[in-house]
């Protein structure tokens, strides 16, 4: 039985960024996204009450900092708690992604299964385009709240869709 290392290498992330950008450009998808920057009607988001919106860790690549809204810790003991305690979730991987997108300024970052949007919010804070995909509208509502707080909604398209 072969064990697969789940840690994403920098090369793997660069390859994915290039691949997504190539596919995106090939099919001309960028021109088909509504100009209001939303693929989801934000009026349909369920009401949310963030536990708080916290400043991200300053040790991430490029010193990029922003704020991200988190769920009540009793409802999300993994991602929200990690962000509340350390200012990041998967901080080293987010740093690799930030470095990768900085090398490809025309790339569009695709965040599939975006959850609270740690990657989405950070890449948007870097001024790069993002498409965030999540099956749960409540997660997209949290991302939207964070983006509004940071005035970075113009960089992100939100898509409510399950992916398997």
C-alpha positions, 0 to 999 in steps of 0.5 A: 500500500502506497501512502500519499503525502498530503502536504502540497509542495510549492511546485504542485501549487505552482502547477495547479495555479498555471493549470487553472489559469490556462483552463480559465483562459482557454474557455474564456470563462473570465469574460462570462463572470457577471460584472457585479463580482458575484456568482451568488446573490448575496441577498440569499445568504443566511444571516450570520453572527460571527464570533469575531473578526480577527487579524491574520498572522503577520508571518504569512508570505509577504507580510500580508495581513487582513481580517477574517470573520470566524464562527462561534468556537463551539460550532467550529472547533477546528478552523475558527479555533485555529484562526482565533488562536494563531491568526491563521489556518494552515498558515504555511500552506497559505504562505506557499499559495501567496508566493505562488500567486505573486509569481503569476499576476494574471492567474485566477486562484480557485478555492474549492471547498473554501469553508471560511475562506482563509485562502480566499481572503488572503489571496484577495488581500494580496490584490489577486482574483479568486473564485471561491466555491463552497457547497454551504451558503453559510460559509460563503456568507462568512467569506463575504463578510470578511471581504466586505470588512477588508474592502476586497469584494472586487477581487472575489467571485463566490460560487455556491456549488458542491464539488466532488 
